């Protein structure tokens, strides 16, 4: 089969046909060119990755795609818009409900993205030749700097990718090619003097612009961290039970973004803000059933109910006292510990009520 006259244009056309909303091309050394490899190493050296030991264990592969795969000659970065229908910031006011981050209110994007990437890889092998490898999030790839190098957006002051077209709402995936294609132009920073994402963070997780201390980040604490969440952060977590969208939601570039029209990445409205009383009753089987196809399932029932307990303590709702007392006898030590904290918070509020 003859190769297309313009391989990049042909590959981009196929990617968009498969459902990707953003496509760009980067060189394998682009992380180093942008200086992001040094920033990543500094981040690790400062311990800001917290308990995510795998970040340090795969340091060399993350910092340089050529270490991950010596055969890589070009990198295609792909994005899928997951713009939410619901306003996460507005949901924070519904204190008797638990708020799930926008990306987790839908089918697990790892499955959706990987399926499409594999189809794109098959097309590339058939039409362009050479070896191809696909990566989505769980692989040791620094996707955000590669996406910036490919022109999909830039890493904002909150360290997340920002797109002029899609705002903060892009899932990322990578296609490593064994053939060389011309790289695109890197996107430049358009944050200017804005610092809304920094100022809104409830736990002050940004020691400086473009720097994140994961150990203070609500997304890290409610998803990656397994244990009793430090008391200094519990009140600030509010009713966020899985992740946090605050720094993403306030970005002014979102005014050009639109809600996702991708049926496979459409929001399940019933997961946006679920009554805490109902969540507290979930046993392992019910938890797995409710979140079976979503990213929430990976943290397991106990860690999730731990988060629910904190939200109950922050609800200010005396009606949830009974729920907190019931969780005091839960089989999980971390659930019992957070239930005890929640009960003490609610009893204080109840005793001081007129």
Phi and psi in degrees as a GROMACS rama.xvg file:
@    title "Ramachandran Plot"
@    xaxis  label "Phi"
@    yaxis  label "Psi"
@TYPE xy
-69.4509  140.126  UNK-2
-70.3286  146.389  UNK-3
-62.7101  149.19  UNK-4
-61.3949  -36.7069  UNK-5
-123.141  90.6989  UNK-6
-57.8825  -40.0627  UNK-7
-64.2944  -46.8087  UNK-8
-63.5673  -39.3586  UNK-9
-66.7091  -43.0506  UNK-10
-65.8106  -41.3957  UNK-11
-63.0771  -40.7572  UNK-12
-61.4428  -41.0163  UNK-13
-67.8319  -39.5663  UNK-14
-61.5982  -43.0125  UNK-15
-69.2832  -34.3448  UNK-16
-62.9319  -33.1643  UNK-17
-79.651  -8.85805  UNK-18
115.913  2.74514  UNK-19
-79.1669  141.891  UNK-20
-100.076  -15.1351  UNK-21
-143.691  136.697  UNK-22
-139.338  135.202  UNK-23
-153.355  165.798  UNK-24
-124.631  135.217  UNK-25
-132.52  156.688  UNK-26
-86.2339  152.489  UNK-27
-60.3896  -23.8471  UNK-28
-97.2076  13.8941  UNK-29
-69.7487  -28.0587  UNK-30
-63.2194  -43.4035  UNK-31
-66.4997  -40.8125  UNK-32
-60.4526  -38.6084  UNK-33
-79.4289  -8.83235  UNK-34
77.8089  12.4334  UNK-35
-76.1665  -21.9319  UNK-36
-64.5365  -41.6233  UNK-37
-67.4226  -39.4288  UNK-38
-63.6587  -39.3739  UNK-39
-64.6283  -43.8038  UNK-40
-65.1143  -38.6377  UNK-41
-63.9953  -39.5204  UNK-42
-61.0451  -44.6556  UNK-43
-65.4862  -43.7408  UNK-44
-61.9604  -30.5301  UNK-45
-81.4956  -3.12708  UNK-46
74.4677  16.0916  UNK-47
-76.7299  0.676076  UNK-48
-88.0713  -2.78457  UNK-49
61.9752  -130.664  UNK-50
-89.0971  7.60797  UNK-51
-80.555  71.4891  UNK-52
-60.379  -29.0542  UNK-53
-62.9842  -23.229  UNK-54
-65.1619  -43.9942  UNK-55
-73.1245  -35.8647  UNK-56
-64.5417  -27.8273  UNK-57
-110.382  24.7666  UNK-58
-52.6227  -49.9823  UNK-59
-64.4035  -41.8031  UNK-60
-68.9237  -36.0702  UNK-61
-70.758  -39.0331  UNK-62
-73.1935  -20.9301  UNK-63
-146.691  106.809  UNK-64
-55.9044  -24.5532  UNK-65
-71.4982  -21.596  UNK-66
-78.2393  -38.8391  UNK-67
-62.6416  -44.3144  UNK-68
-144.645  102.984  UNK-69
-59.4216  -20.8457  UNK-70
-83.5851  -2.68104  UNK-71
-69.7483  135.14  UNK-72
-121.235  -24.0779  UNK-73
-148.198  152.89  UNK-74
-126.972  127.765  UNK-75
-103.64  121.619  UNK-76
-102.081  135.172  UNK-77
-128.28  142.166  UNK-78
-128.003  145.453  UNK-79
-124.524  126.302  UNK-80
-70.4575  128.6  UNK-81
-123.895  30.6633  UNK-82
-46.8699  126.419  UNK-83
-80.2764  154.942  UNK-84
-80.9206  -38.4724  UNK-85
-87.2709  150.336  UNK-86
-93.6469  106.768  UNK-87
-60.5215  -35.2296  UNK-88
-66.2412  -38.0408  UNK-89
-67.2843  -35.9272  UNK-90
-65.8309  -22.4913  UNK-91
-64.9372  -18.8716  UNK-92
-79.7183  -13.4184  UNK-93
-89.7579  78.789  UNK-94
-67.6175  -17.9356  UNK-95
-89.8593  8.96898  UNK-96
-125.314  152.17  UNK-97
-97.0514  131.418  UNK-98
-97.7805  126.42  UNK-99
-102.965  135.48  UNK-100
-55.722  148.651  UNK-101
-54.2663  -42.2901  UNK-102
-67.2691  -19.0651  UNK-103
-99.4093  4.54896  UNK-104
-90.8858  15.9279  UNK-105
-143.108  -178.577  UNK-106
-57.5847  143.236  UNK-107
-56.1427  117.888  UNK-108
-66.1534  -23.9989  UNK-109
-57.3224  -43.8976  UNK-110
-67.5091  -44.9587  UNK-111
-64.4819  -50.0373  UNK-112
-65.1314  -43.3293  UNK-113
-64.3579  -39.198  UNK-114
-60.4293  -43.9379  UNK-115
-71.1604  -37.6967  UNK-116
-63.4554  -38.9304  UNK-117
-64.5359  -38.4584  UNK-118
-66.8599  -38.8758  UNK-119
-66.9407  -38.0703  UNK-120
-62.4512  -42.0133  UNK-121
-62.2333  -40.8312  UNK-122
-62.8357  -43.9637  UNK-123
-62.8392  -43.2277  UNK-124
-62.8597  -41.3383  UNK-125
-70.131  -38.368  UNK-126
-101.782  -25.322  UNK-127
-113.7  -24.1059  UNK-128
82.6813  175.322  UNK-129
83.1059  172.272  UNK-130
-83.2393  155.476  UNK-131
-141.071  140.797  UNK-132
-130.594  144.701  UNK-133
-116.973  145.16  UNK-134
-141.074  137.065  UNK-135
-137.621  107.262  UNK-136
57.4392  -60.1773  UNK-137
-71.5078  -15.405  UNK-138
-80.6479  157.304  UNK-139
-76.6726  70.9343  UNK-140
-129.22  131.927  UNK-141
-84.8743  87.4206  UNK-142
-67.7995  -37.8069  UNK-143
-66.8859  -47.1983  UNK-144
-64.8206  -33.1748  UNK-145
-65.9305  -38.6047  UNK-146
-65.4467  -37.6268  UNK-147
-65.4676  -43.2642  UNK-148
-61.7044  -32.9351  UNK-149
-83.4629  -4.00925  UNK-150
88.3042  11.6868  UNK-151
-76.524  -23.6462  UNK-152
171.743  -164.947  UNK-153
-135.63  155.835  UNK-154
-79.7135  113.607  UNK-155
-75.0592  -174.273  UNK-156
-65.3122  -19.8626  UNK-157
-88.8172  3.76248  UNK-158
75.7368  -3.23067  UNK-159
-87.9223  161.652  UNK-160
-75.7265  138.167  UNK-161
-122.237  129.585  UNK-162
-110.852  138.292  UNK-163
-66.0531  -24.4562  UNK-164
-95.3993  -37.8115  UNK-165
-113.418  5.63537  UNK-166
61.3389  -132.33  UNK-167
-92.2488  3.53738  UNK-168
-110.298  70.6624  UNK-169
-129.895  125.016  UNK-170
-79.8417  142.984  UNK-171
-117.688  146.524  UNK-172
-145.317  162.22  UNK-173
-132.872  142.962  UNK-174
-119.235  114.202  UNK-175
-92.9396  125.5  UNK-176
-108.679  145.74  UNK-177
-88.5772  5.41846  UNK-178
-116.768  156.374  UNK-179
-94.019  126.123  UNK-180
-123.457  149.261  UNK-181
-60.5923  135.271  UNK-182
-79.4495  152.632  UNK-183
-85.5798  -175.418  UNK-184
-88.32  136.783  UNK-185
-67.0613  145.611  UNK-186
-75.4373  144.28  UNK-187
-95.7987  163.816  UNK-188
-73.7371  129.744  UNK-189
-119.84  21.5102  UNK-190
-73.205  -30.839  UNK-191
60.1421  -138.295  UNK-192
-90.0237  -2.2167  UNK-193
-62.1278  139.198  UNK-194
-139.994  28.6962  UNK-195
-58.8659  -41.0003  UNK-196
-64.5142  -32.4951  UNK-197
-74.5966  -43.0575  UNK-198
-72.6059  -26.0867  UNK-199
-83.048  -16.4226  UNK-200
-58.5574  120.052  UNK-201
-66.9396  -23.096  UNK-202
-113.488  10.4659  UNK-203
53.0862  54.5894  UNK-204
-82.5553  -3.2276  UNK-205
-110.055  101.212  UNK-206
-65.9711  -21.7582  UNK-207
-163.828  161.36  UNK-208
-55.1128  139.49  UNK-209
70.5172  15.5849  UNK-210
-130.849  130.261  UNK-211
-121.122  130.589  UNK-212
-100.887  100.859  UNK-213
-57.628  -27.9872  UNK-214
-64.3819  -16.8745  UNK-215
-109.095  -0.530771  UNK-216
-85.4262  131.601  UNK-217
-63.2749  -35.8315  UNK-218
-61.0612  -44.842  UNK-219
-64.3927  -46.5653  UNK-220
-63.9936  -38.139  UNK-221
-89.594  -12.5502  UNK-222
-118.006  -57.8049  UNK-223
-82.2834  -33.8008  UNK-224
-78.647  126.197  UNK-225
-113.858  104.003  UNK-226
157.206  -169.137  UNK-227
-77.547  118.736  UNK-228
-63.4852  130.256  UNK-229
-51.9541  139.201  UNK-230
-60.0331  -31.2585  UNK-231
-62.8183  -18.5165  UNK-232
-103.895  -11.3346  UNK-233
-63.2839  -47.5305  UNK-234
-62.9397  -38.1801  UNK-235
-68.4239  -23.4429  UNK-236
-66.6326  -27.272  UNK-237
61.4665  -128.995  UNK-238
-108.843  24.9956  UNK-239
-82.057  114.572  UNK-240
-106.296  -9.30689  UNK-241
-159.061  100.806  UNK-242
80.028  -176.564  UNK-243
-155.018  133.509  UNK-244
-110.026  4.96442  UNK-245
-54.2281  -52.6662  UNK-246
-68.5436  -24.7918  UNK-247
-77.6401  -43.9867  UNK-248
-64.2978  -33.5599  UNK-249
-85.367  -5.36595  UNK-250
-61.8638  125.275  UNK-251
-64.923  -18.3384  UNK-252
-70.1807  -11.8129  UNK-253
-68.1036  -14.5926  UNK-254
-65.9951  -17.3975  UNK-255
-97.0591  -3.78214  UNK-256
-82.8218  158.83  UNK-257
-130.963  157.32  UNK-258
-64.1754  145.339  UNK-259
-61.3559  136.939  UNK-260
-104.319  6.13611  UNK-261
-79.8148  116.688  UNK-262
-61.6297  -31.5595  UNK-263
-77.5342  -13.854  UNK-264
-121.099  30.6549  UNK-265
-85.4766  144.284  UNK-266
-71.2698  136.385  UNK-267
-89.5302  103.428  UNK-268
-56.1628  -31.6056  UNK-269
-69.7732  -13.4179  UNK-270
-94.6346  -7.57803  UNK-271
-65.8277  -46.0431  UNK-272
-148.555  95.8683  UNK-273
-97.4625  137.235  UNK-274
-52.633  129.811  UNK-275
-61.5192  -36.1597  UNK-276
-61.4409  -36.4642  UNK-277
-73.0429  -40.3945  UNK-278
-64.0502  -37.011  UNK-279
-63.4825  -20.1684  UNK-280
-87.8664  -3.92414  UNK-281
-70.2722  122.855  UNK-282
-89.7953  -176.516  UNK-283
-61.1748  -43.4329  UNK-284
-64.9398  -43.6712  UNK-285
-67.2652  -37.7079  UNK-286
-61.2446  -47.7246  UNK-287
-63.3578  -36.2224  UNK-288
-68.4853  -45.0425  UNK-289
-65.3917  -40.9276  UNK-290
-110.183  22.2762  UNK-291
-52.1753  -42.2777  UNK-292
-101.408  5.95794  UNK-293
-107.611  166.196  UNK-294
-64.8537  -20.0552  UNK-295
-59.1561  -32.5934  UNK-296
-58.7822  -27.2625  UNK-297
-71.2539  -19.2455  UNK-298
-85.5606  -12.0717  UNK-299
81.9004  161.178  UNK-300
-63.6816  -44.4909  UNK-301
-64.8455  -45.6001  UNK-302
-64.7443  -37.245  UNK-303
-65.9962  -46.1469  UNK-304
-67.1866  -30.4977  UNK-305
-53.6485  -46.402  UNK-306
-64.4239  -39.099  UNK-307
-62.3475  -39.5202  UNK-308
-59.7449  -42.8889  UNK-309
-63.1441  -42.0349  UNK-310
-63.7892  -37.4928  UNK-311
-62.2278  -43.5552  UNK-312
-63.6388  -28.6899  UNK-313
-91.0428  -3.78635  UNK-314
-70.9838  -30.3511  UNK-315
70.3884  14.3269  UNK-316
-103.382  106.934  UNK-317
-59.3188  -22.4234  UNK-318
-64.8982  -18.2795  UNK-319
-91.1284  2.61759  UNK-320
-57.1051  -44.3754  UNK-321
-60.9805  -39.5187  UNK-322
-65.3668  -44.6344  UNK-323
-62.3026  -40.8906  UNK-324
-62.7562  -40.32  UNK-325
-62.6108  -39.6265  UNK-326
-72.6508  -12.7746  UNK-327
-63.9476  -18.9257  UNK-328
-107.08  16.9539  UNK-329
-64.4367  154.876  UNK-330
-73.1658  -15.3184  UNK-331
-94.5476  127.707  UNK-332
-60.6663  -38.4121  UNK-333
-72.6812  -30.4288  UNK-334
-67.9605  -44.98  UNK-335
-61.3978  -40.4124  UNK-336
-63.8186  -43.5521  UNK-337
-73.6717  -30.8584  UNK-338
-66.0098  -38.3605  UNK-339
-62.4893  -43.145  UNK-340
-63.0963  -45.1513  UNK-341
-61.5174  -42.751  UNK-342
-62.4123  -43.6511  UNK-343
-62.3316  -40.5094  UNK-344
-63.2106  -46.8444  UNK-345
-69.5399  -36.9088  UNK-346
-65.5134  -36.5008  UNK-347
-63.1186  -43.7451  UNK-348
-65.3813  -43.4958  UNK-349
-64.0321  -41.0947  UNK-350
-71.4804  -24.4393  UNK-351
-93.1396  -5.54334  UNK-352
-70.0568  143.262  UNK-353
